[in-house]
Amino acid sequence: MARSVRLYTMAQFEEARALVDLLSERPDLPPAERDRLTALGADLKQTVREDRRRTAGTARVLGTPADAA
């Protein structure tokens, strides 16, 4: 069974994602650091998206026939 612990609100995740996006655009960052920030931003974006689905009651349930396709 998948479990998640909510430590932050959705608004806080969105704010963190925006800050990560701003940081990743800095021209003085080494490419490896920029890539790490970009990946973190994508993870935060996915977390916000999943939380919105969960809140709306439309979260995907694993093991359904649609997942088998």
C-alpha positions, 0 to 999 in steps of 0.5 A, spaced: 500 500 500 502 506 498 503 511 503 505 519 503 506 523 508 504 530 507 509 535 510 507 541 506 501 544 503 500 544 496 501 552 496 508 551 499 510 545 494 508 550 488 512 556 491 518 551 492 517 549 485 517 556 483 523 558 487 527 551 484 525 554 477 528 561 478 534 558 481 535 553 475 535 559 470 541 562 473 547 562 468 552 561 473 550 554 475 554 549 473 550 544 468 550 538 473 547 543 478 542 546 473 540 538 471 539 537 478 535 543 480 531 541 473 529 534 476 527 537 483 523 542 479 519 536 475 519 532 481 515 537 485 511 539 479 509 531 479 507 532 486 503 538 486 499 534 480 498 528 484 496 532 490 491 536 486 488 529 483 488 526 490 484 532 493 479 532 487 478 524 488 481 522 481 487 519 483 489 513 479 488 507 483 494 502 481 492 495 479 486 497 475 485 494 468 487 501 465 494 500 468 495 494 465 494 497 458 
